[in-house]
Amino acid sequence: MTATAAVLAGCTSSPGADPAPAGPVSQADVDRAMSAPTTLTFWTWVPNIDQEVAVFQKKYPAIKVNVQNVGQGTDAYTKLRTALKAGAGAPDVAQIEYQYIPTFSITKSLVDLRPYGADANRSKFVDWTWNQVTGPGGQILAYPQDTGPMGMLYRQDIFAKYGIAVPKTWDEFAAAARKLHAADPNVFLTNMSANETAGWHGLMWQAGSKPYSVDGTTVGLTVNDAGSKKVAGYWGGLAKEGVVSTDPDFTDNWFQGFSSGKYATWLTAAWGPVFLSGSAKTTAGKWRAAPLPQWDAAKPVSGNWGGSTTAVIQGTKNPIAAAKFAEFLNTDPDTTKMFNSVQNFFPATKALLSDPSFAGQQSAFFGDQTVNAVFAGISGTVDPGFQWPPFLDQSVKDWAETAGKALADKGDVAAATDQWQSRLTTYAKDQGFTVK
């Protein structure tokens, strides 16, 4: 199916679905919907989210939420696409990562939440997260739930042993990488995984790359723009020198690398500290957190890696209840705190990011540093202008086979971004998109 055909197919709601309201629903309509016996189906992969759902159901006892864990990533999205295409079996509400919002927006599969009061919640969220859920024409397509602003976790003991200062710029980082590896060939300042497209996109984001834009079935593709080539040239150069490793991440060897001291830093997201404390327990007390090194120290900026949203799916027979459930889940003070305390999610709401009970938490694993406060500050520097394509899976595949492969092979990674651009452009055109 071409992109144009997919859009037209996505315009049809499921039989029996309420049509989109012409304007904002009234408070009377909301009160009526929230007091009427209703069952919502919620697809998610979040462990123990029943606890947050219970808070909603306590306030709205007429609404029963059927929570279904449908898996994560490709499996979850394939199931959702299949149900939408069949016109039956789709949930009322679904968990969707930021980077996949355009994939479902292009087929008009997500309900615009503006008629249900979403605009009133805009100021509650970090600005860049709201941009991530804003679609064509200002549609609000989901509520932000958690985020992954990128920073740097580093081994303070290794830095002290080799006289390395915390690098503030990428030039300083490169110099430190050379110094450390020369002093001990078994230690690398960091590992830049040649299979990690998500983290790579986050670094492109920080470098000011604008690889994607979407306007209906017209897409802008510049995965080889100046920001992208800057990142590719930098990491390709360090990999070719052999002063950073390019091991695949989330493998047994990679995990062992943190415990053994092979990697002195991890360039990761705000969920990284909790993950690291569980997977490298023997290094407790040795780690610290800092912002990413900068291309321009006078203008601190970061990218994001990870995070998800709650979206209402087109075809729901209960759009008011579904929209208010998505809103409550991600704006209620109790549930937003629970996402951090129960699931260890990093917040998307300004209130929790600035809450002393959150920001002031000390981490024993990080030498009693207030790591949350570090990443809360980083969250405010994430560039709000980054967008995603409606065919991210293809972009990920093409990156792995071009730039990722060049990184692993210690080849010309910057040149490989041109191959990435060519392949992705061909794919987009073949799918019926107009590429600019």
C-alpha positions in Angstrom: 0.0 0.0 0.0 1.4 3.4 -0.9 1.5 6.2 1.7 -1.3 8.0 0.0 -3.5 4.9 0.1 -2.6 4.3 3.7 -3.7 7.8 4.7 -7.0 7.3 3.0 -7.5 3.9 4.6 -6.7 5.4 8.0 -9.5 8.0 7.6 -12.2 5.4 8.2 -13.2 4.9 11.8 -14.4 1.5 13.1 -18.1 0.8 12.9 -20.0 2.2 15.9 -17.3 4.7 16.7 -18.3 8.2 17.8 -17.5 10.8 15.2 -14.9 13.4 16.1 -16.7 16.3 17.8 -17.0 19.6 15.8 -15.7 21.5 18.8 -14.7 21.2 22.4 -16.8 18.8 24.4 -18.7 20.4 27.3 -18.1 19.7 30.9 -21.5 18.2 31.1 -20.6 15.8 28.4 -17.4 14.9 30.3 -19.3 14.4 33.5 -21.8 12.2 31.8 -19.2 10.1 30.1 -17.1 9.6 33.2 -20.1 8.5 35.3 -21.5 6.0 32.7 -20.5 2.3 33.0 -17.7 1.9 30.5 -14.9 -0.5 29.7 -11.6 0.8 28.1 -8.9 -1.4 26.7 -5.4 -0.1 27.3 -2.4 -1.7 25.5 0.9 -1.1 27.2 4.2 -2.7 28.0 4.8 -0.9 31.3 5.2 -3.3 34.2 2.9 -2.8 37.2 1.0 0.0 35.5 -2.1 -1.5 37.1 -1.1 0.5 40.2 -1.5 3.8 38.4 -4.7 2.6 36.7 -6.1 1.8 40.1 -5.7 5.5 41.1 -7.8 6.5 38.1 -10.5 3.9 38.7 -10.8 5.0 42.4 -11.7 8.5 41.2 -13.9 7.2 38.3 -15.4 3.9 39.6 -17.7 3.7 36.6 -14.8 3.3 34.2 -13.2 -0.2 34.1 -9.8 -0.2 32.4 -8.7 -3.6 30.9 -4.9 -3.4 30.9 -3.2 -5.7 28.3 0.5 -6.1 28.1 1.0 -6.6 24.3 4.8 -6.6 24.3 7.2 -3.9 23.4 8.7 -2.4 20.3 8.1 -4.0 16.9 5.7 -6.7 18.3 3.5 -4.1 19.9 3.3 -1.9 16.9 2.7 -4.8 14.5 -0.3 -5.9 16.6 -1.6 -2.3 16.6 -1.2 -1.9 12.8 -2.9 -5.3 12.2 -5.9 -4.4 14.4 -6.3 -1.0 12.7 -6.1 -2.5 9.3 -8.7 -5.1 10.2 -11.0 -2.4 11.6 -11.5 -4.5 14.7 -9.6 -5.5 17.9 -7.7 -2.2 18.4 -7.5 -0.8 21.9 -9.1 2.4 23.1 -5.8 3.7 24.4 -2.2 2.6 23.6 1.4 3.2 24.7 3.4 4.7 21.8 7.0 5.9 21.9 7.6 9.5 20.7 9.4 8.3 17.6 6.5 6.3 16.4 3.8 9.0 16.7 4.3 10.0 13.0 4.0 6.4 11.9 0.5 6.3 13.3 -0.3 9.9 12.6 0.2 9.5 8.8 -2.6 6.9 8.7 -4.9 9.1 10.9 -4.9 6.4 13.5 -4.6 8.7 16.6 -7.4 10.8 18.0 -6.8 14.6 18.2 -7.1 15.3 21.9 -7.8 19.1 21.6 -11.6 18.7 21.8 -11.2 16.9 25.1 -9.2 19.7 26.8 -5.6 18.7 26.0 -4.6 22.3 25.3 -5.2 23.2 28.9 -2.5 20.7 29.9 0.2 22.1 27.6 2.0 24.1 30.3 2.3 21.1 32.6 4.8 19.4 30.3 8.4 20.1 29.3 8.1 22.1 26.1 10.0 19.8 23.9 7.9 16.8 24.9 4.7 18.6 23.9 6.3 19.3 20.5 6.9 15.6 20.1 3.1 14.8 20.5 1.9 17.7 18.3 0.9 16.7 14.8 -0.1 18.4 11.6 -2.2 21.5 12.0 -1.5 21.6 15.7 -3.3 18.3 16.5 -2.4 16.9 19.9 -2.0 13.2 19.4 -0.9 11.9 22.8 0.1 12.8 26.3 3.9 12.6 27.2 4.6 10.0 29.9 8.3 9.7 30.3 11.5 10.9 28.7 15.2 10.2 28.1 17.2 13.4 28.0 20.8 12.4 27.3 23.8 13.0 29.6 27.1 11.3 30.5 27.7 8.8 33.2 31.4 8.5 34.1 33.7 6.6 36.4 35.1 9.2 38.8 37.8 6.8 40.0 39.1 6.1 36.5 39.1 9.8 35.7 41.0 10.6 39.0 43.6 7.8 38.3 44.5 9.1 34.9 44.1 12.8 35.6 41.1 13.3 33.3 38.8 16.3 33.9 35.1 15.9 33.2 35.0 17.0 29.5 32.8 20.0 28.8 33.2 19.9 25.0 33.5 17.2 22.4 37.0 18.4 21.7 38.0 17.8 25.3 36.2 14.5 25.2 38.3 13.4 22.1 41.5 14.5 23.8 40.6 12.6 27.0 39.8 9.5 24.9 43.3 9.6 23.4 45.0 10.2 26.7 43.1 7.4 28.5 43.6 4.7 25.9 47.3 5.6 25.5 47.7 5.2 29.3 45.8 1.9 29.3 45.0 0.1 26.0 42.4 -2.0 27.8 40.3 1.0 28.8 38.2 3.1 26.5 36.7 6.5 27.4 33.4 5.2 26.0 31.8 2.7 23.7 29.9 4.0 20.7 27.7 1.0 19.8 27.5 0.4 16.1 24.1 -1.1 16.4 22.4 1.6 18.5 20.4 3.8 16.2 18.3 5.3 19.0 21.4 6.7 20.8 22.9 7.9 17.5 19.7 9.8 16.7 20.0 11.4 20.2 23.5 12.6 19.3 22.3 13.9 15.9 19.5 15.7 17.8 22.1 17.4 20.1 24.2 18.4 17.1 21.3 20.3 15.6 20.5 17.8 12.8 17.0 18.0 11.4 16.9 14.7 9.4 13.1 14.5 9.1 10.0 16.6 8.6 6.5 15.5 7.7 3.7 17.5 6.0 1.0 15.1 5.0 2.5 12.7 2.4 5.4 15.0 1.8 8.5 14.2 3.9 11.8 16.1 4.3 14.8 13.8 4.4 18.2 15.0 5.2 19.8 12.3 7.3 23.1 13.4 5.9 22.8 17.1 6.8 25.6 19.1 8.5 24.7 18.0 12.0 24.5 14.4 11.0 27.9 14.5 9.2 29.4 16.3 12.2 28.4 13.4 14.5 29.4 10.8 11.9 32.8 12.4 11.2 33.6 12.8 14.9 32.7 9.2 16.0 34.0 7.6 12.9 37.3 9.4 13.4 37.7 8.2 17.1 36.7 4.7 16.1 39.3 4.6 13.3 41.9 5.8 15.8 40.9 3.0 18.1 40.4 5.2 21.1 36.7 4.4 21.5 35.2 0.9 21.2 32.2 0.0 19.0 30.9 -3.0 20.8 27.2 -3.9 20.3 25.2 -2.8 23.3 22.9 -4.7 25.6 24.9 -7.9 25.2 26.7 -9.9 27.8 30.1 -8.6 26.8 28.8 -5.0 26.9 27.4 -5.5 30.4 30.6 -7.0 31.6 32.5 -4.0 30.2 30.9 -1.7 32.8 31.7 -4.0 35.6 35.3 -4.6 34.5 36.2 -1.0 33.9 36.5 -1.3 30.2 34.3 1.7 29.6 34.9 4.9 31.6 31.7 6.6 30.5 28.3 5.8 29.1 26.6 8.4 27.0 23.0 7.6 27.8 19.6 8.8 28.7 18.0 9.7 32.1 16.9 6.1 32.5 20.5 5.0 32.3 21.4 5.6 36.0 18.8 3.1 37.3 19.7 0.6 34.6 23.5 0.9 35.3 23.0 0.6 39.1 21.2 -2.7 38.5 23.6 -4.2 36.0 27.0 -3.1 37.4 26.4 -3.4 41.1 30.1 -4.1 41.9 31.0 -0.6 40.8 28.7 1.2 43.2 29.9 4.5 44.4 32.3 5.0 41.5 30.0 6.6 39.0 28.9 10.2 38.6 26.6 12.0 36.2 27.2 15.1 34.0 25.7 16.7 30.9 26.8 15.6 27.5 30.0 17.4 26.2 29.0 20.3 24.0 29.7 21.4 20.4 29.4 24.9 21.7 30.0 25.3 25.5 28.3 28.7 25.5 25.0 27.1 24.2 24.3 23.9 26.1 21.9 21.6 24.3 21.0 17.9 24.5 19.1 15.3 22.6 16.7 12.7 23.8 16.8 8.9 23.8 13.6 7.0 24.7 10.4 7.8 26.4 6.8 7.2 25.5 3.3 8.6 25.4 -0.3 7.6 25.9 -2.5 8.0 22.8 -6.2 7.4 22.1 -6.7 5.2 19.1 -9.1 6.1 16.3 -12.2 4.0 16.3 -12.7 4.0 20.1 -16.4 4.0 21.0 -15.6 5.9 24.2 -13.4 8.9 23.1 -14.2 11.1 26.1 -13.5 8.5 28.7 -10.4 7.3 26.8 -9.1 10.9 26.4 -9.7 11.7 30.1 -8.0 8.4 31.1 -4.9 9.3 29.1 -4.9 12.8 30.6 -5.3 11.6 34.2 -2.6 9.0 33.9 0.0 11.6 32.8 -1.1 14.7 34.7 -2.4 13.5 38.1 0.2 14.3 40.8 0.0 10.8 42.3 0.2 8.8 39.1 3.1 10.9 37.7 5.1 10.3 40.9 4.3 6.6 40.8 5.7 6.4 37.3 9.0 7.5 38.8 8.9 5.6 42.1 7.4 2.3 40.8 8.7 2.1 37.2 11.7 4.4 37.5 10.5 6.5 34.6 12.1 9.9 34.1 9.4 12.6 34.3 7.8 14.6 31.5 6.0 17.0 33.8 7.5 20.2 35.0 6.0 19.9 38.5 7.8 16.6 39.2 11.0 17.7 37.7 11.1 20.6 40.0 9.8 18.7 43.1 12.5 18.6 45.8 11.4 15.1 46.8 12.4 14.0 43.3 15.3 16.3 42.4 16.8 16.1 45.8 17.1 12.3 45.9 20.6 11.1 46.6 22.0 8.0 44.8 24.4 5.9 46.8 25.5 4.2 43.5 26.5 7.6 42.3 28.4 8.6 45.4 25.3 10.3 46.9 25.0 12.7 43.9 21.6 14.1 43.2 21.5 12.5 39.8 17.8 13.4 39.2 18.7 17.1 39.5 21.4 16.7 36.9 19.1 15.2 34.3 16.3 17.5 35.2 18.6 20.4 34.2 19.5 18.6 31.0 15.8 18.1 30.2 15.4 21.8 29.9 18.2 22.0 27.2 16.7 19.4 24.8 16.3 20.9 21.3 12.5 21.2 20.8 12.7 21.2 17.0 13.6 17.5 16.3 11.0 15.4 14.4 10.6 11.8 13.4 9.7 10.2 10.1 6.5 8.0 9.4 8.8 5.1 8.5 11.3 4.9 11.3 11.8 1.2 11.1 13.2 1.6 7.6 15.5 4.4 8.6 16.8 2.3 11.5 17.5 -0.6 9.1 19.2 1.6 6.6 21.4 3.3 9.2 22.5 -0.1 10.6 23.5 -1.2 7.1 25.3 2.0 6.1 26.6 4.3 8.9 26.4 1.7 11.6 28.4 -0.8 9.5 31.0 1.9 8.6 31.4 2.6 12.3 32.0 -1.0 13.2 34.3 -1.4 10.2 36.3 1.7 11.1 35.4 3.2 7.7 34.2 6.6 6.5 31.0 7.0 8.6 30.3 10.5 7.2 30.4 9.3 3.7 28.1 6.4 4.7 25.4 8.9 5.7 25.1 9.7 2.0 24.3 6.0 1.4 21.7 6.2 4.2 20.2 9.2 2.6 20.0 7.6 -0.8 18.5 4.3 0.4 15.9 6.1 2.6 14.9 8.5 -0.2 14.4 5.6 -2.6 12.3 3.8 0.0 10.1 6.8 0.7 9.4 7.4 -3.0 8.6 3.8 -3.5 6.0 4.1 -0.7 4.3 7.0 -2.5 5.8 9.8 -0.4 6.9 13.1 -2.0 10.4 13.7 -0.8 11.9 17.2 -0.5 
